Amino acid sequence: QVQLVESGGGLVQPGGSLRLSCAASGSIFSIYVMGWYRQAPGKQRELVAAITNGGSTNYADSVKGRFTISRDNAKNTVYLQMNSLKPEDTAVYYCNGLKFWGQGTQVIVSS
């Protein structure tokens, strides 16, 4: 069983940055793909970025060039560095690995 806990969300102005962290209670080394998803009010949950345990990454078109996903298998942690944030990035951000989901962290981009 793996528990995922996200942190790092908050209120930020447009153009600002945030770094989200996802700490796993168990080893994530064997979890091939870890991902960050987000869900805005009234919208479906969508994939933001994913990373394999070999370091290959995939991004939604809407965040390419602005967001960076990374993982530290030794620390059992996945990160999402978000730069040049836009109001449309406002959502609850969730960490995922296999069938495991975190509780989410709120990101609000507003002036």
C-alpha positions in Angstrom: 0.0 0.0 0.0 1.3 3.5 -0.9 0.0 6.7 0.4 0.6 9.9 -1.5 0.5 13.4 0.1 0.7 16.5 -1.9 1.9 19.9 -0.7 3.0 23.2 -2.1 -0.2 24.6 -3.4 -1.4 28.1 -2.7 -2.4 31.5 -4.1 0.0 33.0 -6.6 -0.2 35.9 -9.0 -0.2 35.4 -12.8 3.3 34.9 -14.0 4.4 33.5 -10.7 5.8 30.1 -9.7 5.0 27.2 -7.4 6.6 23.9 -6.7 4.3 21.0 -5.8 5.6 18.0 -3.9 4.2 14.5 -3.7 5.6 12.4 -0.8 4.9 8.7 -0.9 4.7 6.6 2.3 6.2 3.6 0.5 8.7 3.1 -2.2 7.9 4.5 -5.6 10.9 3.0 -7.3 8.9 0.1 -8.7 6.0 2.4 -9.9 6.8 2.9 -13.5 4.8 6.0 -14.1 4.0 8.8 -11.6 1.8 11.6 -12.7 0.3 14.9 -11.8 -3.3 15.5 -12.7 -5.5 18.5 -12.1 -9.2 19.2 -11.9 -10.7 22.7 -12.2 -14.3 23.4 -11.0 -16.8 22.0 -13.4 -14.2 20.2 -15.5 -12.9 16.7 -15.8 -9.6 15.6 -14.2 -6.8 15.9 -16.7 -3.3 14.7 -17.0 -0.8 17.5 -16.5 2.5 15.7 -16.6 3.9 12.2 -16.1 7.4 10.7 -15.6 8.7 7.2 -15.8 11.1 5.7 -13.3 13.7 6.1 -16.0 13.1 9.8 -16.2 11.1 10.0 -19.5 8.5 12.8 -19.3 5.2 13.7 -21.0 3.3 17.0 -20.7 -0.1 18.3 -21.6 0.2 20.8 -24.4 -1.2 23.5 -22.2 1.8 23.3 -19.8 4.7 22.5 -22.1 7.6 24.8 -21.6 6.2 26.1 -18.3 5.9 23.0 -16.0 8.6 20.5 -15.2 8.0 17.1 -13.5 10.8 15.3 -11.7 11.1 12.4 -9.3 13.5 11.4 -6.6 13.1 7.7 -6.1 15.5 7.7 -3.1 13.3 10.2 -1.3 10.1 8.7 -2.7 9.0 12.1 -3.9 7.7 13.5 -7.1 7.8 17.2 -7.9 6.0 19.6 -10.2 7.7 22.9 -10.8 5.2 25.4 -12.3 6.4 28.6 -13.8 4.7 31.4 -15.7 1.4 30.4 -14.1 -1.8 31.5 -15.7 -5.3 31.9 -14.2 -6.4 28.8 -16.3 -3.9 26.8 -14.2 -6.2 27.2 -11.2 -7.3 23.7 -10.1 -6.8 21.1 -7.5 -3.6 19.2 -8.3 -3.4 15.5 -7.6 -0.5 13.1 -7.6 -1.0 9.6 -9.0 0.9 6.3 -9.2 -0.8 3.1 -10.3 -4.2 3.0 -8.4 -3.0 5.4 -5.7 -4.1 9.0 -5.5 -3.3 11.8 -3.1 -5.9 14.1 -1.5 -4.9 17.0 -3.8 -3.5 20.5 -3.2 -5.3 23.7 -4.3 -3.6 26.0 -6.7 -5.2 29.4 -7.3 -3.7 31.8 -9.9 -5.2 35.2 -9.5 -4.3 38.9 -9.1 
